[in-house]
Amino acid sequence: MSEHNDRAAWFQGGEAHCSVKPEARKRAYRLVLLGPPGVGKGTQAELLCHKLGTCHLSTGDVFRAAACQDHPSPALQTALAAMKRGDLVSDGLVVTMVEERSVCLSCCGGFLLDGFPRTVMQAEALDELLDEQGVKLDAVLSYELPLSEIVDRLSGRRTCSKCKAVYHVTARPPQKEGVCDACGGSLIQREDDRPESIRVRMKAYEESTRPLADYYEKDGRLIRVSADGKPEEILERSIQALEERTVAVRS
Ligand code: AMP
């Protein structure tokens, strides 16, 4: 579903209809992905969505799409300025944005949240939203990697300007340099993947996002996954960990 779904409800807010109706699934996964910038979360999100049939819900993608609007609201302008500096957008604004899209949380196709929550306050707000929707998180996958490896991955990352597919100049190059294999769009380096923004983002991650792992570990929802190796190997590791968790919860 995810690769053909335009995710209209997520990009435009709950009122919009997605291009593909989610089919009722035997197993609809509801997952959160955690991990520092550059750990390969976006790539895993894509692979996991393809494998599990869930929708990839990225708050960063919503902000990047909003940046193309002709007349962004003052609140959105403030958010985009924070994003450009590599800072986090305020909790209040991000939570409101996700609230407006809460229909995506109870969608029977499941979801994979990428980039949200990023603070404990956002995680608490998400738990409340899920309660209201009558659904539960299956697990939180936390991808882990040494810092030096992360810096290398980030500086070589390229993103499709049209479909948001993620590449790496050496580890996952496109067939034709600068061109997306999937849609032919041009590949760009995101503004926040530049060295000065990377430093700010790593600091924001350490201060705000790492405590999230503790939040989810407390009640057993956290699964730590080594992000070392090829994307397909990490995917395999993630699926295996999820399956083991599902068996453990059932027994
Ligand atoms: P991402 O694509 O997830 O790396 O997000 C890109 C940028 O969007 C971040 O560096 C933040 O400025 C902003 N952003 C996205 N999601 C959030 C969030 N949950 N909380 C705060 N800021 C966010």
Boltz pocket constraint, residues with backbone or C-beta under 6 A from the ligand:
constraints:
  - pocket:
      binder: B
      contacts: [[A, 37], [A, 58], [A, 59], [A, 60], [A, 61], [A, 63], [A, 79], [A, 82], [A, 83], [A, 84], [A, 86], [A, 87], [A, 88], [A, 89], [A, 90], [A, 91], [A, 94], [A, 114], [A, 115], [A, 116], [A, 117], [A, 118], [A, 122], [A, 192], [A, 201]]
      max_distance: 6.0
